[in-house]
Amino acid sequence: MQNSNLLSTPYYMCDESLLRANLEILNRVQIESGAKVILALKGFAMWSTFPLVKEYLKGCTASGLHEALLARDEFAKDDENLEVHTYSPAYKDEDIEDIARISDHIVFNSPNQLFKYYDRVKEIDSEISLSLRINPEQSSSPKDIYNPCGLYSRLGTTLENFDERVLEYIDGLNFHALCEQNVDALEDVLQAFEAKFSKYFKGLKYINFGGGHHITKEGYDVDKLIRIIKEFRAKYDVDVYLEPGEAVGWQTGVLVSTVLDIVHNGMDIAILDTSAEAHMPDTLAMPYRAMVRGSGEAGEKPYTYRFGGNTCLAGDIMGDYSFDEPLQVGDRVIFEDQIHYTFVKNTTFNGIKLPSLAILREDNTLELIKEFGYQDYKNRLS
Ligand SMILES: *Cc1c(COP(=O)(O)O)cnc(C)c1O
């Protein structure tokens, strides 16, 4: 966190050496298991770091046209080996041809969509690889909002809705059933997936295991993941893809903010120049309590504060944190692990300024990459 006082807050700071450490782990999985790992842009799209990311990963998985365009623009490799995989729950007539032009793989969510767009897509690129997303109906995802296999899920095709005629058109199958989970959860999903769908694997070139693998989290059983992938590849003679988002950006940086005021209403409440609602959305959606550097749980240390955002939403609250010393107006507050699923989801609710983006380079220089202002707010409205 050297030099962190030089930039005005709020800002996210991605630490390149931590990012490289994650990429090294993911690369070990690639090398030792033979799987291909691609970045899910949905979770981490700080494209100014892509020169580093693409040293390791094979490409990107995009949620639609815009992410696919970003992959082409910013992830292109000198050796032309970039792979862009695109998956949307449903495609639109006006997007599908552009998507076909820039994607190497298109993943359809339903047989319907595959049949609808097959001809148009192949006309644009006869080499394009097509896949169908499966719902294995097995998930231990801890939260309903992040459970793609939950009740009435629209994500992926269930066995009941599988139409064998798709086999003529596809090279692979995808599933995405995990969220921040260890390899045991993958094992359960694979078991269900194989029991239901392995009869259709013959002739397929690849199976995509989706994201949600918490590979770079301390304690993740990387050796077991490697073993499982190797066994799977050998058993079915297919390529395996993993497409993590969170595991790439996991624990690679912080959101730095400043205490603007401290008010009192039954407790001490610090108002920060950032927002849980606008800048740390998963803290409210999941919800979870972000760690703050140097803090303890409420009451654990002598001085406890509730942290609130600088918007008018009553619930714009980060949580209660305690400190050894009283906080002062002007103090910096550092939220840990705020690089994945943060700026990709941000809003300008209340017209609040988007936090700047900064990178702590591997030579320890802090570089301000992007500052946002009034135009970013105005341009989204009219
Ligand atoms: C969100 C998503 C991912 C990435 O998930 P993480 O939890 O960030 O690893 C990969 N594939 C699909 C289809 C997704 O929807």
The ligand as an ORCA input file, in Angstrom:
! r2SCAN-3c Opt
* xyz 0 1
  C     -20.338    -16.048    -13.978
  C     -19.918    -17.100    -14.912
  C     -18.595    -17.555    -14.899
  C     -17.559    -17.057    -13.918
  O     -17.935    -17.378    -12.613
  P     -16.968    -17.058    -11.379
  O     -17.793    -17.398    -10.197
  O     -16.630    -15.619    -11.431
  O     -15.780    -17.928    -11.521
  C     -18.240    -18.524    -15.830
  N     -19.160    -19.027    -16.712
  C     -20.432    -18.602    -16.735
  C     -21.372    -19.186    -17.719
  C     -20.858    -17.629    -15.838
  O     -22.129    -17.230    -15.860
*
